[in-house]
């Protein structure tokens, strides 16, 4: 599979969000100390690392949504 392509059947509701989600992926990986390959191919990455990145992205997106729903107030 070519670099940057995905087998995922998930599609973004807002396609313009792709860049922001990709940036978030790299930020989370850096925070966790996980190196994402420069060519973007993640096939050799450990499943545990990929899952960890995805889990932290989900937590962060839920946190952002909660803050927006509460009017921007933090807990």
N, C-alpha and C positions, 0 to 999 in steps of 0.2 A: 504494500500500500504506500502511496506517495506521501511525502512529508506534508503534514498539515491536514491530512484527510482523516476522517473518523468513520468507524463502522457503526457508531451509535445511531439509533433510530430517533433519538430525542431531537427535537427542533426547538429553536428559541422562539418565544412569542414575539420578542422584539429583536430582530436580527442585528440591529445596530449595537446591541449590548455585547456582541461577540468580543470586541476589543477590550471592553472593561472586564469581562469574565476571564479573558486570557491574561490580562495584567494581574488580576486578583490571584490567578493560579501561580504565577511567578512570585508574587509577594508572599503568599502563604508558604510556598516551597522554601523560599529564602529564610523565613522565620523559623521553619522546622529544620533547617539545615540540610535540606534535600536538594541535590543537584539535578536540574532538569537538563537533558541533553540539548546542546546548541542547535542541532538539526531539527528539533521538535519531535523526533520519533521516540515515543515512550515505550516501545515494545520490549526493551531490555531493562526497563525500570522494575524494581521489585513491586509485587502486588501490594505489599504492606505499605510501601511508600506512596503509591498512587492512591490507595484507599485513604491514607492519612490526609493527603492533600485534599481529596474530594470531601472528606468529612469536615475538615476545618473550613473549607469554602462554604459548605452548607450551613455550618454554625454561624459563620460571619454574615451570610445573606439573611438568615433568620433574625439575627441580632439587628441588622440594618432595617429590616421590615418592621420589627417590633418598635424600634425607635421612631420610625416614620408614623406608625399607627398611634403612638402615644404622644405625638406632637413634638417629637425631637427631644423629649425629656429622657434622661438616663436614669437607671435604677440605682 
